[in-house]
Structure formats: structure tokens, C-alpha cells
């Protein structure tokens, strides 16, 4: 069975026509077997558990029981989401053998929806990076061009979906880690509003920015996944007790008239010409469908990267303090006193980028520098949020490129952290402001690399994002600008 191009919708239809969840899972495992030795999207594939889960779904169906909305759908999860009994490594030597004693809220939700969990995907260590090259184990390759990065930090999840190994996956997004790899791999990825999805069981990187988000082959599939994972969870005090709308039925409910804001700052120097062209064409499509296009300004865009790397590193230095070889994580085999054990365990367990961020974060929080860096960054964060508040008084949605360039080559930026940090210029602000943002494929470079367009909406307006993204996706399909996966 050719499952490698199926959406969740297709797979649900196939099951209605008599294909079993076990056959679908076998097909997904076959695809992983064939393709993952070259791509390396997965850290662990849990074939036995997946097949057992699929058989349980088939059994439920035979007994005539009500099935969950993701019944028999293979899903991969980023390796910073805990599942009891499995390893959760965060692609770090520090957690190489860590088996969490509990399961993340979003994983519980997937299991309750009868999804089939296939395994855990590679990422930049502790989600710090934009290429998966910071994984302590191996880099993941972009299915469109194996010499290129799939993006990061959820690069394994994005590559697994793009390569046809699973129809959908979960990632996490602190500064762009769902949207940037989605753009690089030619798939759809959503960062929900801060508080829309519980982070209970997500290994913390920067707690005021982290969100779990879906990656899929269609806007509808991302809507379907968000539907399952969204909602209040008392175990995450930042999760918001607001009802979850029916995202799938809102897909066709595009409110008109629509005003699309196009931020001047997102089309500035550094933007690749082919990316600009494809994004401008998508803006034209909405215009032809009757939307009003308005040039807007997000004046603090240029400050977002700096603000992010102060706040995210400050929070990371605090969150990662727990990995000391005593409470958590790798413990050095070299004998010594308590402080020596802490130091050696951290020295051995963390990779370069993580150490760089812990040092930066510790520095910006240290007395004497706190006000000059951290507190000032918090103030600018506020200004960035106010830029969005102002913009959304004039427009319903903000549209621009997801990334300044298509997928870059492995190794191209790994020795230049600043160049790597700049690949997040357009995605970071949504995390700082807490608003939802989606990336969907809008075209291809002449050399065949996918290009992503980003839509951003006001707080908790995911349904609006889905409706607009869906309208665009339909238009692309009709114009055949979206080739089949790996086409
Ligand atoms: N690339 C950004 C970073 O390195 C964002 C990562 C993320 O969203 N987890 O921090």
C-alpha cells in the first residue's frame, strides 16, 4: 500500500474501506525501513509497540466500539516529549538513557485518540538549533536533497513526514522549531498560541516561549492534530482554560472581507529572491480571492533575534540546571566530590551549543548585568507584542516568508552561530508575543527546494489561521504548484 503520500483524512477513508490499522502501520514501518537509513529522522522506532497498538485499534473496530479521531494513524513524536517506558533523549548525551516515569499530556491525548505512536524523532540537542546538526547522535537529512538540512530543531519530525514515513508528527516550537523545518521540508507546521497546548511532559527549554505543535502534509491534518492535543490541563499552570473550537469545521469558514497585513520588515535585506517571489505570489492569490492587502510595519522585528537569545538563554540556563548527574541525567564515571561530579557530568553530557547557551544565559542573569540585558530584553519583548497588537487593529492576519532562505546545506552554518540564529528572524516574534503562526508550502525553487509562507494571527485565533491556510492550499493544488511528496 502506498501510504507515503496519504493524509490523515485519506488513511481514515482507507480504513472505512476495509484496510486495517495494522496494514497501515506495516506500510509506515516499511517506509521507515526503506528510507530512514539515508534520512535518519528517527532516534527510536517502536515497531512492536506500534503494531500492538494498531491491532488493538482493529480489535476495537471489530467489536464495534467507538474509535478516536486518530484511529490507526501513525504519528511520530519529537524526542523531547516524554512517554513512560520509552527513552526521551532530547538528542543529548545527558539524557541518552533517560526513561521518564510519566507521559506527556499531548502523548496521552494522542493515545486516547487511538493514534499509533511510531517512535521518537531526532532534534537539535534540547531543541537548541535550526538544523538538527546539534543532535548529539547524528544529523537528519532533508528528504528533498540529502546534502541539505531539514531545518530544526524538530528536523526529525519534519523529515519523517516529508519523506512519507508517517503522515504527521509532533514537534515543539520555541523560536520557530516547528515552522522552519516545515518550510524546509515542504510540509505544514503550526505553533499554537502560548497556553493553547499543555506542556506537561515536554522537556523545558525556555518556558515562556515553548509550545508543542503539529506537523503534517495538509492544513486539515494539522487542524485535526491540534484538535486532539489542545485544551486545558491543570498540570501545566500556563495552559489556558478556554474551550477548544472545532478546528475542522472552521476550515471552510473563512471570514470575509479579509485584510492581510504584509510587514515591510519581512521583505528586507537577506531575503532570498526565489522565496520572496513565491511568497508574493501567495499574497496575490488571496488578493485575487478578494482580500485587501495592506503593507504594515512591525518596527521591532530587527530586535527580535537579540531579545530571543537573551530571554531563551536565560530561561534555558535555569531549566537546564537540573541536569547535574545527581538529580537528573548523565553521571560521570570519574570519581570525585560533589562539585566535581556536577562539573564533569555537565562537561561530558552537554554539547557545544547547549554549553554556549547556558553560559550566555547565566551571564545575562548575573548580578550587575541582569538589568542591562535580561530586564531590558523583557521590555523590548513587550514592544514586540505591542507591534502585533497595533498591526492586528488594521488586519486579520499577517503574511510573509517563514524563513529567509530555502533549506541550507549541512555544515553551511554550523560553525557560525550568528548565521544560524538569523534563520529564525521571521519566526521568533510569534513566540515572544505568544501568538499562533502556521507555515505551509507555497512553491519551489528552480532547484526543487520547498518554500514556506507564514501566517500569523491574534492570540487564540488558530481557527482563522487554518481557514486562510486551507484556502491557500486549495489554490496551490489547483495550480499544481505543489508536487507530490518527493516528486
Ligand atoms: N532555532 C531556535 C533556537 O535555536 C529555535 C529553536 C526552537 O524553536 N526550539 O533556539
Boltz pocket constraint, residues with backbone or C-beta under 6 A from the ligand:
constraints:
  - pocket:
      binder: B
      contacts: [[A, 126], [A, 127], [A, 128], [A, 129], [A, 130], [A, 152], [A, 153], [A, 172], [A, 173], [A, 174], [A, 175], [A, 176], [A, 177], [A, 178], [A, 205], [A, 312], [A, 420], [A, 424]]
      max_distance: 6.0
